[in-house]
Amino acid sequence: MNKTRLTILAMLFTSIALAENFNSRAFYARRSSARSRPQQRYPWKTSIVTTVFWIGEQPSGNNPAPNRTSSWDKQWTRNYGGFDDPNPANRSNYRPAKFTPRQNPFYCALPYNDKQRTGHRPEAPQVVPWFKEAYQGPAVSTCKDRWVAIRKGNRIAYAQWEDAGPFRTDYWQYVFGNERPNPNLNKGAGLDVSPAVRDYLGLKSTDLTDWRFVDFSEVPHGPWSTLGENNTFVINDREKRAKSR
């Protein structure tokens, strides 16, 4: 075998070794990167028809039920502090201008209620992913006040789940499963959001958004973290102040 052929073979083996080394490093880098990225416990539900609702809303053609009460709060308007006026001219800093809400103005509704007249729905322990960790007895909903991320374009608002709807209160196959919202009077709406969420995301009265459940540890500070006796941020700050006394 002449020197030229030996040189070519040596160069070939060197190239193969370098390629294998590069591919190996790239593989482990990708695997390390995947491990370092936080895993999302709940997936996004995309392109969901989203409508705006508000505390104190009166019944209308596409909204047959008044929003003076919620599925989990029979005195919702009173406990909130009043009418959550959706008119932008009567709002400031994502809340009604006339009063400071006693509950988080960033709220939403999804078409499932885990409660029934006594206790919880039979399927709730199986379909609500956090049921066991959130359970506080038969009288307390495990869904109320849960945090939800709502996305429009490159903006994400965070809201607390405060009512069941639109239209249905038993649709766990969509809320926790993989089904899409069924047709209804509001173009197949599967999510209701408050005026504060509307204003933060720049939504129309009927729009398309993406949403997913989030653990509280995933929720950043923002305009949704400042107000409300039901607000996890406010509750935690109050507890910290009490411990420091």
PASEBA-1860 file (N, C-alpha, C; in nm, 3 decimals):
! residues 245
1> MNKTRLTI> 0.086/-0.120/0.000/0.000/0.000/0.000/0.089/0.124/0.000 ~ 0.074/0.212/-0.102/0.163/0.327/-0.111/0.128/0.435/-0.008 ~ 0.215/0.534/0.006/0.200/0.637/0.108/0.075/0.722/0.086 ~ 0.044/0.749/-0.044/-0.073/0.832/-0.074/-0.201/0.768/-0.023 ~ -0.214/0.635/-0.046/-0.333/0.564/-0.002/-0.340/0.561/0.151 ~ -0.226/0.541/0.216/-0.224/0.542/0.364/-0.266/0.679/0.419 ~ -0.220/0.783/0.353/-0.255/0.919/0.398/-0.406/0.944/0.387 ~ -0.465/0.899/0.275/-0.609/0.916/0.254/-0.689/0.840/0.358
9> LAMLFTSI> -0.646/0.715/0.385/-0.716/0.636/0.486/-0.707/0.701/0.624 ~ -0.589/0.752/0.658/-0.571/0.817/0.787/-0.662/0.938/0.801 ~ -0.671/1.016/0.692/-0.759/1.134/0.695/-0.905/1.093/0.708 ~ -0.944/0.983/0.641/-1.081/0.935/0.649/-1.118/0.892/0.790 ~ -1.029/0.811/0.853/-1.056/0.766/0.990/-1.062/0.883/1.088 ~ -0.976/0.982/1.067/-0.977/1.100/1.155/-1.109/1.175/1.142 ~ -1.159/1.190/1.018/-1.287/1.259/0.995/-1.403/1.187/1.061 ~ -1.401/1.052/1.049/-1.508/0.973/1.112/-1.505/0.990/1.263
17> ALAENFNS> -1.384/0.985/1.321/-1.372/0.998/1.467/-1.421/1.135/1.514 ~ -1.382/1.240/1.439/-1.426/1.375/1.476/-1.577/1.389/1.467 ~ -1.637/1.331/1.362/-1.783/1.338/1.345/-1.855/1.267/1.457 ~ -1.804/1.147/1.493/-1.867/1.073/1.603/-1.856/1.149/1.734 ~ -1.740/1.212/1.756/-1.721/1.290/1.879/-1.816/1.409/1.883 ~ -1.833/1.478/1.767/-1.923/1.592/1.760/-2.067/1.550/1.785 ~ -2.110/1.440/1.719/-2.248/1.393/1.736/-2.275/1.351/1.879 ~ -2.175/1.288/1.941/-2.192/1.245/2.080/-2.209/1.366/2.171
25> RAFYARRS> -2.123/1.467/2.151/-2.134/1.588/2.233/-2.268/1.659/2.210 ~ -2.310/1.666/2.084/-2.438/1.731/2.053/-2.554/1.658/2.118 ~ -2.549/1.523/2.117/-2.655/1.444/2.179/-2.665/1.472/2.328 ~ -2.549/1.468/2.395/-2.552/1.491/2.540/-2.588/1.634/2.574 ~ -2.548/1.728/2.486/-2.586/1.868/2.510/-2.736/1.886/2.499 ~ -2.797/1.821/2.396/-2.943/1.830/2.382/-3.013/1.766/2.500 ~ -2.962/1.649/2.543/-3.026/1.581/2.656/-3.012/1.663/2.783 ~ -2.894/1.725/2.803/-2.874/1.810/2.921/-2.965/1.931/2.917
33> SARSRPQQ> -2.979/1.991/2.796/-3.065/2.107/2.782/-3.210/2.071/2.811 ~ -3.253/1.955/2.762/-3.391/1.911/2.787/-3.416/1.890/2.935 ~ -3.313/1.837/3.003/-3.328/1.814/3.147/-3.335/1.945/3.224 ~ -3.259/2.046/3.175/-3.253/2.172/3.248/-3.378/2.256/3.229 ~ -3.452/2.234/3.118/-3.576/2.310/3.097/-3.685/2.261/3.192 ~ -3.755/2.352/3.258/-3.863/2.310/3.347/-3.975/2.242/3.270 ~ -4.023/2.132/3.320/-4.132/2.060/3.255/-4.265/2.125/3.288 ~ -4.350/2.146/3.188/-4.481/2.202/3.210/-4.576/2.090/3.250
41> RYPWKTSI> -4.635/2.106/3.367/-4.724/2.003/3.419/-4.854/1.996/3.339 ~ -4.896/2.111/3.288/-5.023/2.118/3.216/-4.998/2.176/3.077 ~ -5.052/2.113/2.972/-5.029/2.161/2.836/-5.118/2.280/2.800 ~ -5.076/2.355/2.698/-5.158/2.464/2.646/-5.277/2.409/2.569 ~ -5.390/2.474/2.585/-5.506/2.450/2.498/-5.512/2.570/2.405 ~ -5.500/2.546/2.276/-5.476/2.655/2.182/-5.600/2.693/2.102 ~ -5.602/2.821/2.062/-5.708/2.876/1.976/-5.847/2.850/2.033 ~ -5.865/2.888/2.159/-5.994/2.871/2.226/-6.075/2.999/2.214
49> VTTVFWIG> -6.198/2.987/2.167/-6.286/3.105/2.162/-6.306/3.156/2.305 ~ -6.278/3.284/2.323/-6.276/3.345/2.456/-6.368/3.465/2.459 ~ -6.454/3.471/2.559/-6.547/3.583/2.573/-6.522/3.654/2.706 ~ -6.572/3.775/2.715/-6.553/3.857/2.835/-6.680/3.853/2.920 ~ -6.662/3.833/3.049/-6.773/3.840/3.143/-6.727/3.920/3.264 ~ -6.820/3.955/3.352/-6.781/4.037/3.466/-6.877/4.015/3.581 ~ -6.826/4.038/3.699/-6.905/4.025/3.821/-7.013/4.133/3.822 ~ -7.138/4.090/3.842/-7.251/4.182/3.838/-7.316/4.194/3.703
57> EQPSGNNP> -7.269/4.118/3.605/-7.326/4.123/3.470/-7.472/4.076/3.470 ~ -7.556/4.149/3.400/-7.698/4.114/3.390/-7.720/4.013/3.278 ~ -7.826/3.933/3.287/-7.854/3.837/3.179/-7.877/3.907/3.046 ~ -7.835/3.840/2.939/-7.858/3.890/2.804/-7.884/3.772/2.713 ~ -7.898/3.797/2.584/-7.932/3.690/2.491/-7.834/3.575/2.493 ~ -7.704/3.605/2.495/-7.602/3.501/2.495/-7.549/3.471/2.634 ~ -7.606/3.536/2.734/-7.564/3.512/2.872/-7.689/3.500/2.958 ~ -7.752/3.383/2.960/-7.881/3.367/3.026/-7.875/3.375/3.179
65> APNRTSSW> -7.757/3.360/3.238/-7.745/3.359/3.384/-7.680/3.488/3.432 ~ -7.737/3.553/3.535/-7.672/3.672/3.590/-7.545/3.634/3.666 ~ -7.450/3.726/3.669/-7.323/3.699/3.737/-7.315/3.770/3.872 ~ -7.429/3.779/3.940/-7.427/3.828/4.078/-7.368/3.722/4.170 ~ -7.391/3.597/4.135/-7.337/3.485/4.211/-7.245/3.404/4.119 ~ -7.162/3.320/4.177/-7.081/3.227/4.098/-7.115/3.086/4.143 ~ -7.058/2.989/4.078/-7.081/2.849/4.117/-7.033/2.821/4.258 ~ -6.938/2.903/4.307/-6.878/2.876/4.437/-6.896/2.989/4.538
73> DKQWTRNY> -6.965/3.096/4.498/-6.982/3.210/4.588/-7.120/3.271/4.564 ~ -7.211/3.248/4.658/-7.348/3.298/4.643/-7.357/3.448/4.665 ~ -7.252/3.509/4.719/-7.248/3.654/4.739/-7.130/3.713/4.661 ~ -7.113/3.670/4.539/-6.993/3.704/4.462/-6.977/3.855/4.446 ~ -7.084/3.924/4.403/-7.074/4.068/4.382/-7.042/4.140/4.512 ~ -7.110/4.103/4.619/-7.085/4.167/4.749/-6.943/4.139/4.797 ~ -6.898/4.016/4.786/-6.763/3.981/4.834/-6.654/4.045/4.749 ~ -6.685/4.069/4.621/-6.589/4.137/4.534/-6.578/4.286/4.569
81> GGFDDPNP> -6.691/4.339/4.616/-6.693/4.480/4.653/-6.783/4.565/4.567 ~ -6.845/4.504/4.466/-6.936/4.579/4.380/-6.932/4.530/4.237 ~ -6.988/4.612/4.150/-7.003/4.582/4.007/-6.869/4.604/3.936 ~ -6.818/4.501/3.871/-6.689/4.511/3.801/-6.713/4.570/3.662 ~ -6.735/4.699/3.660/-6.776/4.771/3.539/-6.677/4.744/3.424 ~ -6.726/4.687/3.312/-6.635/4.655/3.203/-6.601/4.774/3.112 ~ -6.672/4.885/3.129/-6.651/5.002/3.044/-6.509/5.057/3.067 ~ -6.424/5.057/2.964/-6.287/5.107/2.984/-6.280/5.248/3.039
89> ANRSNYRP> -6.380/5.329/3.010/-6.380/5.466/3.061/-6.397/5.471/3.211 ~ -6.450/5.362/3.270/-6.474/5.357/3.414/-6.375/5.265/3.486 ~ -6.260/5.241/3.422/-6.160/5.152/3.480/-6.024/5.221/3.486 ~ -5.942/5.176/3.581/-5.807/5.230/3.595/-5.719/5.122/3.657 ~ -5.601/5.102/3.601/-5.506/5.003/3.654/-5.570/4.864/3.665 ~ -5.643/4.826/3.562/-5.703/4.693/3.550/-5.811/4.665/3.655 ~ -5.872/4.768/3.708/-5.980/4.750/3.804/-6.082/4.861/3.791 ~ -6.202/4.843/3.847/-6.301/4.952/3.842/-6.250/5.074/3.918
97> AKFTPRQN> -6.276/5.190/3.862/-6.222/5.314/3.920/-6.293/5.354/4.049 ~ -6.416/5.305/4.070/-6.496/5.353/4.184/-6.461/5.288/4.317 ~ -6.396/5.173/4.314/-6.365/5.105/4.441/-6.246/5.011/4.420 ~ -6.187/4.971/4.532/-6.078/4.873/4.528/-6.136/4.734/4.552 ~ -6.126/4.645/4.455/-6.186/4.512/4.471/-6.128/4.437/4.591 ~ -6.214/4.360/4.656/-6.170/4.277/4.769/-6.128/4.138/4.722 ~ -6.146/4.111/4.591/-6.097/3.987/4.533/-6.016/4.022/4.408 ~ -5.940/3.926/4.362/-5.852/3.948/4.248/-5.934/3.986/4.123
105> PFYCALPY> -5.907/4.103/4.062/-5.981/4.141/3.941/-5.941/4.059/3.818 ~ -5.833/3.984/3.828/-5.794/3.893/3.720/-5.856/3.756/3.749 ~ -5.973/3.732/3.689/-6.044/3.607/3.714/-6.095/3.550/3.581 ~ -6.135/3.424/3.585/-6.185/3.359/3.464/-6.285/3.251/3.502 ~ -6.350/3.197/3.399/-6.445/3.087/3.418/-6.415/2.978/3.316 ~ -6.425/2.854/3.360/-6.411/2.737/3.274/-6.531/2.646/3.298 ~ -6.574/2.570/3.197/-6.701/2.496/3.208/-6.695/2.366/3.289 ~ -6.650/2.379/3.413/-6.655/2.263/3.503/-6.666/2.311/3.647
113> NDKQRTGH> -6.752/2.244/3.722/-6.768/2.267/3.865/-6.747/2.134/3.936 ~ -6.647/2.127/4.021/-6.618/2.000/4.090/-6.716/1.972/4.203 ~ -6.795/2.074/4.243/-6.888/2.057/4.354/-7.027/2.019/4.302 ~ -7.100/1.951/4.388/-7.243/1.931/4.369/-7.311/1.973/4.498 ~ -7.441/1.952/4.509/-7.514/2.007/4.624/-7.451/1.964/4.757 ~ -7.412/1.840/4.765/-7.337/1.793/4.883/-7.213/1.720/4.833 ~ -7.099/1.764/4.879/-6.975/1.699/4.839/-6.932/1.734/4.697 ~ -6.853/1.646/4.640/-6.798/1.669/4.506/-6.860/1.573/4.405
121> RPEAPQVV> -6.852/1.611/4.279/-6.898/1.523/4.173/-6.823/1.389/4.180 ~ -6.888/1.280/4.144/-6.823/1.148/4.157/-6.693/1.137/4.080 ~ -6.682/1.205/3.963/-6.562/1.190/3.883/-6.449/1.284/3.925 ~ -6.480/1.384/4.011/-6.382/1.487/4.044/-6.249/1.432/4.096 ~ -6.249/1.336/4.189/-6.119/1.286/4.238/-6.034/1.223/4.129 ~ -6.096/1.175/4.023/-6.020/1.112/3.915/-5.978/1.211/3.806 ~ -6.058/1.314/3.780/-6.029/1.401/3.666/-5.958/1.531/3.702 ~ -5.976/1.581/3.824/-5.907/1.704/3.866/-5.765/1.666/3.906
129> PWFKEAYQ> -5.663/1.709/3.833/-5.527/1.659/3.856/-5.473/1.686/3.995 ~ -5.514/1.796/4.058/-5.462/1.835/4.188/-5.562/1.806/4.301 ~ -5.663/1.725/4.274/-5.772/1.706/4.370/-5.719/1.664/4.508 ~ -5.632/1.566/4.511/-5.584/1.512/4.638/-5.508/1.617/4.718 ~ -5.420/1.691/4.652/-5.338/1.790/4.723/-5.419/1.911/4.767 ~ -5.530/1.941/4.695/-5.609/2.060/4.726/-5.730/2.030/4.813 ~ -5.759/1.904/4.839/-5.881/1.867/4.911/-5.881/1.921/5.053 ~ -5.989/1.993/5.089/-6.006/2.049/5.223/-6.140/2.009/5.284
137> GPAVSTCK> -6.198/1.901/5.237/-6.326/1.856/5.288/-6.435/1.867/5.183 ~ -6.551/1.805/5.210/-6.659/1.798/5.110/-6.724/1.931/5.077 ~ -6.707/2.032/5.161/-6.775/2.160/5.137/-6.692/2.258/5.055 ~ -6.566/2.225/5.026/-6.474/2.321/4.964/-6.437/2.275/4.823 ~ -6.450/2.365/4.726/-6.410/2.335/4.589/-6.258/2.323/4.580 ~ -6.213/2.229/4.498/-6.069/2.217/4.473/-6.028/2.295/4.347 ~ -6.126/2.355/4.280/-6.100/2.430/4.157/-6.098/2.581/4.178 ~ -6.181/2.631/4.269/-6.189/2.774/4.294/-6.052/2.832/4.331
145> DRWVAIRK> -6.019/2.946/4.272/-5.895/3.021/4.296/-5.773/2.960/4.229 ~ -5.789/2.852/4.153/-5.676/2.792/4.083/-5.622/2.890/3.978 ~ -5.491/2.893/3.959/-5.430/2.986/3.865/-5.430/2.931/3.723 ~ -5.457/3.021/3.629/-5.463/2.987/3.487/-5.380/3.089/3.410 ~ -5.296/3.043/3.319/-5.223/3.131/3.227/-5.305/3.146/3.099 ~ -5.320/3.270/3.052/-5.400/3.298/2.932/-5.312/3.379/2.837 ~ -5.296/3.328/2.716/-5.199/3.385/2.622/-5.267/3.440/2.497 ~ -5.224/3.559/2.458/-5.265/3.618/2.330/-5.140/3.677/2.265
153> GNRIAYAQ> -5.098/3.618/2.154/-4.975/3.664/2.092/-4.857/3.638/2.185 ~ -4.779/3.743/2.213/-4.662/3.727/2.301/-4.688/3.776/2.443 ~ -4.814/3.799/2.478/-4.847/3.843/2.614/-4.923/3.732/2.688 ~ -4.891/3.717/2.816/-4.957/3.618/2.900/-5.010/3.687/3.025 ~ -5.138/3.669/3.051/-5.200/3.715/3.175/-5.223/3.594/3.264 ~ -5.227/3.618/3.394/-5.252/3.511/3.491/-5.378/3.548/3.570 ~ -5.469/3.452/3.576/-5.599/3.479/3.639/-5.634/3.361/3.730 ~ -5.728/3.387/3.822/-5.775/3.282/3.911/-5.913/3.234/3.867
161> WEDAGPFR> -5.931/3.105/3.871/-6.056/3.041/3.829/-6.162/3.066/3.936 ~ -6.267/3.142/3.900/-6.366/3.184/3.999/-6.510/3.147/3.967 ~ -6.535/3.088/3.850/-6.672/3.050/3.818/-6.670/2.936/3.717 ~ -6.786/2.871/3.702/-6.800/2.763/3.605/-6.882/2.812/3.486 ~ -6.833/2.790/3.368/-6.897/2.833/3.245/-6.788/2.858/3.142 ~ -6.821/2.899/3.022/-6.954/2.937/2.974/-7.044/2.818/2.942 ~ -7.170/2.835/2.975/-7.283/2.748/2.941/-7.286/2.615/3.017 ~ -7.173/2.546/3.030/-7.173/2.415/3.094/-7.094/2.419/3.223
169> TDYWQYVF> -7.123/2.323/3.310/-7.048/2.313/3.435/-6.999/2.170/3.459 ~ -7.007/2.086/3.355/-6.972/1.945/3.371/-6.874/1.895/3.266 ~ -6.810/1.987/3.195/-6.734/1.948/3.077/-6.586/1.919/3.111 ~ -6.564/1.818/3.193/-6.428/1.784/3.235/-6.346/1.729/3.119 ~ -6.415/1.671/3.019/-6.341/1.614/2.905/-6.264/1.721/2.829 ~ -6.315/1.844/2.831/-6.243/1.956/2.770/-6.149/2.022/2.870 ~ -6.198/2.055/2.989/-6.120/2.131/3.085/-5.993/2.055/3.127 ~ -6.007/1.926/3.150/-5.893/1.846/3.196/-5.845/1.745/3.092
177> GNERPNPN> -5.922/1.727/2.986/-5.887/1.628/2.886/-5.845/1.690/2.754 ~ -5.864/1.617/2.646/-5.817/1.659/2.515/-5.928/1.703/2.420 ~ -6.053/1.706/2.465/-6.162/1.746/2.376/-6.159/1.897/2.352 ~ -6.215/1.938/2.239/-6.233/2.079/2.208/-6.370/2.124/2.257 ~ -6.388/2.253/2.284/-6.520/2.301/2.328/-6.629/2.269/2.225 ~ -6.746/2.235/2.273/-6.860/2.207/2.186/-6.922/2.337/2.136 ~ -6.995/2.332/2.024/-7.066/2.452/1.977/-7.163/2.504/2.083 ~ -7.175/2.637/2.091/-7.271/2.698/2.183/-7.310/2.835/2.128
185> LNKGAGLD> -7.389/2.910/2.204/-7.440/3.038/2.157/-7.331/3.141/2.131 ~ -7.214/3.124/2.192/-7.104/3.218/2.176/-6.993/3.159/2.091 ~ -7.030/3.103/1.976/-6.933/3.056/1.876/-6.840/2.947/1.929 ~ -6.891/2.866/2.020/-6.808/2.758/2.075/-6.712/2.804/2.182 ~ -6.748/2.911/2.255/-6.659/2.965/2.357/-6.627/2.859/2.462 ~ -6.500/2.856/2.502/-6.456/2.762/2.605/-6.387/2.828/2.722 ~ -6.388/2.961/2.725/-6.322/3.035/2.832/-6.386/3.173/2.843 ~ -6.420/3.212/2.966/-6.463/3.349/2.996/-6.353/3.417/3.075
193> VSPAVRDY> -6.324/3.544/3.042/-6.222/3.619/3.115/-6.278/3.752/3.163 ~ -6.219/3.804/3.267/-6.264/3.929/3.327/-6.216/4.049/3.246 ~ -6.274/4.167/3.271/-6.227/4.288/3.203/-6.078/4.315/3.224 ~ -6.025/4.280/3.341/-5.882/4.301/3.365/-5.797/4.218/3.270 ~ -5.835/4.092/3.250/-5.762/4.006/3.156/-5.778/4.060/3.014 ~ -5.899/4.100/2.980/-5.924/4.161/2.848/-5.831/4.277/2.822 ~ -5.823/4.368/2.920/-5.743/4.489/2.902/-5.594/4.458/2.895 ~ -5.548/4.365/2.976/-5.404/4.333/2.976/-5.363/4.270/2.843
201> LGLKSTDL> -5.448/4.185/2.787/-5.414/4.114/2.663/-5.460/4.189/2.538 ~ -5.542/4.292/2.556/-5.594/4.365/2.441/-5.694/4.285/2.361 ~ -5.784/4.215/2.429/-5.879/4.127/2.362/-6.003/4.203/2.314 ~ -6.064/4.150/2.210/-6.197/4.193/2.170/-6.300/4.121/2.257 ~ -6.427/4.158/2.245/-6.530/4.096/2.329/-6.539/3.946/2.304 ~ -6.513/3.905/2.181/-6.497/3.763/2.147/-6.366/3.750/2.071 ~ -6.279/3.662/2.117/-6.145/3.653/2.062/-6.096/3.509/2.071 ~ -5.974/3.487/2.027/-5.909/3.357/2.041/-5.788/3.370/2.133
209> TDWRFVDF> -5.777/3.280/2.230/-5.660/3.277/2.317/-5.616/3.133/2.338 ~ -5.499/3.118/2.396/-5.452/2.989/2.446/-5.455/2.995/2.598 ~ -5.477/2.882/2.662/-5.474/2.882/2.808/-5.423/2.749/2.861 ~ -5.372/2.753/2.983/-5.334/2.630/3.054/-5.334/2.657/3.204 ~ -5.353/2.551/3.281/-5.338/2.562/3.425/-5.191/2.579/3.459 ~ -5.164/2.649/3.568/-5.026/2.664/3.616/-5.025/2.644/3.767 ~ -4.915/2.590/3.816/-4.894/2.587/3.960/-4.857/2.728/4.005 ~ -4.884/2.761/4.130/-4.857/2.896/4.179/-4.709/2.933/4.163
217> SEVPHGPW> -4.621/2.835/4.176/-4.478/2.862/4.163/-4.440/2.913/4.024 ~ -4.526/2.894/3.926/-4.500/2.940/3.789/-4.553/3.081/3.763 ~ -4.628/3.136/3.855/-4.694/3.265/3.832/-4.600/3.378/3.872 ~ -4.562/3.464/3.777/-4.475/3.578/3.813/-4.556/3.690/3.877 ~ -4.486/3.783/3.940/-4.554/3.902/3.989/-4.600/3.986/3.871 ~ -4.711/4.055/3.892/-4.768/4.139/3.787/-4.891/4.207/3.841 ~ -4.971/4.269/3.757/-5.092/4.336/3.807/-5.192/4.241/3.870 ~ -5.179/4.111/3.843/-5.266/4.009/3.902/-5.223/3.967/4.042
225> STLGENNT> -5.112/4.021/4.092/-5.058/3.975/4.220/-5.079/4.073/4.335 ~ -5.155/4.180/4.312/-5.160/4.288/4.411/-5.287/4.297/4.493 ~ -5.400/4.249/4.441/-5.529/4.271/4.507/-5.603/4.141/4.533 ~ -5.682/4.140/4.641/-5.777/4.032/4.662/-5.749/3.944/4.782 ~ -5.852/3.928/4.865/-5.840/3.840/4.981/-5.825/3.694/4.940 ~ -5.863/3.661/4.817/-5.850/3.525/4.766/-5.719/3.505/4.689 ~ -5.640/3.611/4.677/-5.519/3.611/4.595/-5.404/3.545/4.670 ~ -5.345/3.442/4.612/-5.238/3.367/4.678/-5.121/3.457/4.716
233> FVINDREK> -5.087/3.554/4.631/-4.978/3.647/4.663/-5.011/3.727/4.789 ~ -5.134/3.781/4.794/-5.176/3.863/4.908/-5.181/3.779/5.035 ~ -5.233/3.657/5.024/-5.240/3.567/5.140/-5.101/3.537/5.193 ~ -5.007/3.505/5.104/-4.871/3.473/5.146/-4.802/3.592/5.210 ~ -4.821/3.713/5.153/-4.760/3.833/5.211/-4.817/3.860/5.350 ~ -4.947/3.839/5.367/-5.009/3.860/5.497/-4.953/3.764/5.601 ~ -4.935/3.639/5.561/-4.880/3.539/5.653/-4.735/3.571/5.690 ~ -4.656/3.621/5.594/-4.518/3.657/5.623/-4.510/3.771/5.723
241> RAKSR> -4.598/3.871/5.705/-4.600/3.985/5.798/-4.640/3.941/5.937 ~ -4.738/3.848/5.944/-4.783/3.800/6.075/-4.672/3.725/6.146 ~ -4.593/3.647/6.072/-4.483/3.572/6.134/-4.368/3.660/6.180 ~ -4.351/3.776/6.111/-4.239/3.864/6.146/-4.267/3.953/6.267 ~ -4.391/3.951/6.314/-4.426/4.037/6.430/-4.376/3.975/6.559
END
